[in-house]
């Protein structure tokens, strides 16, 4: 088994992802820590979302997808046969591109995970988890008097914050965000970016974004992907002002993408 650095929350070593015969990710090794927001950038179809989904085994749900190499969460191989995938996805939460609240009340959207994972001993404790999750997601003040309303009745930006509250409610260690603002207007996007800033350090956060300005605003570390390869990974400020690789420079300056 490959060695993994102990300070990293997630470590990947020589990861390849295939869809059938097609290789979508080629030999990617990366370490993600708790202290920094990590952004994955790169042109459409470069593999960044595929790689993100391999970090909580979402690719398991795709017929013909397979992952080679090692991915560790706190030193545990997440593809080991002993790994409980339901527990893994509670520990490594996901927020998708399009807000996808359940067709349930705002309260039940947030309470759903804690209920099925047995995290609350009774109604009072569940109420507390719902309130604290919505508060952390910056939504409590807006919805506290309408918790019985459907989550789907909220605005797009509120729905996305509800999905973040839902992810937080099961007390994850990592939050994966796959283009979480691409369906949102600029004001809602700014709220989500503020939220990412507030959550930094409480969770290891990885965000896939096609918006380089967003990556520069919200992340401290950036990984640039191209054609399934990890081209460069380092401090966000360095990647954007002084990239080591020509392909990174060409992408950042808009020569392709």
N, C-alpha and C positions, 0 to 999 in steps of 0.2 A: 504494500500500500504506500502511495506517495506521502511524503511528509507535508504537513501543513503548519504554517506559522501560527503560534498560539494567540497573537494579538488580533488576528483578523476574525471578523464575524463570519464572513464567507470567503472561502478560498477555492479557486478552480485551478486545476492542473491538466493541461493538454486536452481540453474539452473539444470534441468534434460532435456536431449534430447533423444527422442525415434525415432527409425526407425521402424514403425509398432509396434510390441510387444517388440522388442529388445531395451533395455535401453543402450544407447551409452555413456551418461554422467550422473553421479550420484551426485546430490546435491553439485554443485560447486559454491562457493562464492569467489570472487576475486576483487581487486581494481587495476586499472591501471591509472597511472598519466602521465602528460605531460613531466616530467623531465627525466624519465628513459626509456630506451628501455627494454621491457619485452620479455623474451624468454619462449616459451612453449617447453619442452622436454619430452621424454618418448619413449618407444618402439613403433614399428609400430602397428597401430590398437588400440592405447591406448585412442583415443578420442580427441587428441589435435587439429587436423584439424576440426573435427566436432564442437568442442567448439568454435574455431576461427570463423567458418562460421556462428555460431549463433549470433555473435556480429554485423553483418550487415544484418542479416536475409537472408543470402544466402541459408540456409536450407529450406526456403520457396519454393524453386524451386524443391525440392526433394519430390516425391510422398510418402505419408505415414510418413514424418518427422513431429515431433511436439516438441515444446519447452515449458517447464513449468518453473515457477519461474520468477524472475524479472531481466531485464537487463536495466541499465540506462546509457544514454549518457547525461552528464551535468544535471543529475537529472531527465531527461525525460525518461519515460518507452518506449523503442523502439518497444515493442510489443503491445502498446496501439492502439486501432482502429483509433485514430486520427493521428497516425504517417504516414507520406508520405514516402513510402519505396524508391521511386526514390531519394528523397531528402536525406534520411538516407544514401543511398549508395554513394551519392556525399560527404557527411560529413565523412563517414567511407569508405575510398577507399581500394581496394584489389589488391594485386599483387600475381599472381599464380605461381605454381611450374614450369610450362612450359611457357616460354615467349609466349604471345598470341597477338601480334600486329594485328590491323585490316588490311585487304588487301587494304590499302589506302596509300597515301603518308605519309612520316614522319610528315610533317606539319599537315595533316588532322587527323592523329592519336592523336596528342596533342590538336588540335583545336576542335575536336568532342564534348567533354564534355562541354567546355565553350560555344560552339554554342547552344547546346540543352538546357542548363540551362540559357541562356541569360546573360552570364557574361561579354560579350564584347559589347560595343556600336557601334563598327565599325571595319574595317579592321586593322587600326593602333593599336587599343587596343588588338585585337586578336593576331596580330604579336608580341606584347609585352608579352602577356601571354605565347605564344609558346616559345619565346626566353628565358624568365625567367624560365619556367618549364624545358626546356632542359638544361639550365645552372645549375639549382639546381640538376638535375639528372646526371650532369657530362658528358653530351653528346653534348652540343652545339658546342664546338670546332671541333668535329669530323664530324658533319652533317650540319653545317650552310651553306655550299655551295651545298648541295644536298637535300634540304628540299622537293623537288618534287619527289624524288625517293621513291619507295615502302618501307614501314617499314619492310616488310618481307625479303628484300634484305640485311638487316644488319646482322652482326654476332650474335650468341646467346646471348652473354653478352651485346651487344649494344641493341638488341631487349628487353632484360629485363630492361635496363635503360630507354628505350623508354616507356615501360609499367609503370615504376615508374613516368616518366615525365607526362604520360597520367593521372595517379592517382592524381598527384600534381596539375595539371592544373585547376581542379575545386575547388581548395582551400579547401582541406579536413581538418578535425581536427585530424583524426585518420588514420593511414595506417596499414592495416593488410597484413602480408607477409607470404604466405604458402609455406615453403621450397623454397625460391626464388632462391637459388643457386644450387639446386640439379641437374639441367640439364647443369650446366656451368663448364668450366675448371677452374683450380686454379687461373689463372690471372684474369679472369672475376669475379670470386668469390671475390677476394681481392678488386676489384673495387666496387662491390656492398656493401661489408662490410665497406669500406671507406665512401661510400655514406650514409649508415645507420648512421654512426658516425656523418657525417656532418648534417644530417636531425634531429638528436636528439634535443629535446627541441622545435623545430618548429611544430612538430606533436607528438601525442602519437603514438608510434610504438610498434607493437606486431609482433614477428617473431616466426613461428613454424619451428623448425629445428631438424633433426635427428642427426646432427653433434654437439657433445658436445663441441668440441674445438671452433666451431663457436659461440655457445651460450656464452661460456666464454669470447670470444673476443668482441662480439658486444653488450651484454646486461649488464644492471646493476641489473636487477631483473629477477629471473628464477622461473618458475612454473614447477614442475615435475608431470606428469600424469601417471597413471597406471590403466589399466582395467576400464577406464571411471571415475576414482576418481582422485581428486587433492590431491596428497600425501603430498606435501610440497611446500611452496611458500615463497621466501625471497630474501635477497641480493644474487646476483650471486656468489660473493666470498665465502659467507657462505655455500651456497648449494654445491659448488664444493669442499670446503676444510673441512667443518665441518657440514655435513648434520645431522639433528636431527633424521631422520627416517631411519631404517635399509634398507627399500626397496629403498630409494634414494641412500644410500651408495652402495648397491649391483649393482644398475644400473650404477652409476658413475664409479665404479671400474670394470665394465665389466662382472659382474657375470651373468647377463642376459640382454636381449635386442635385 
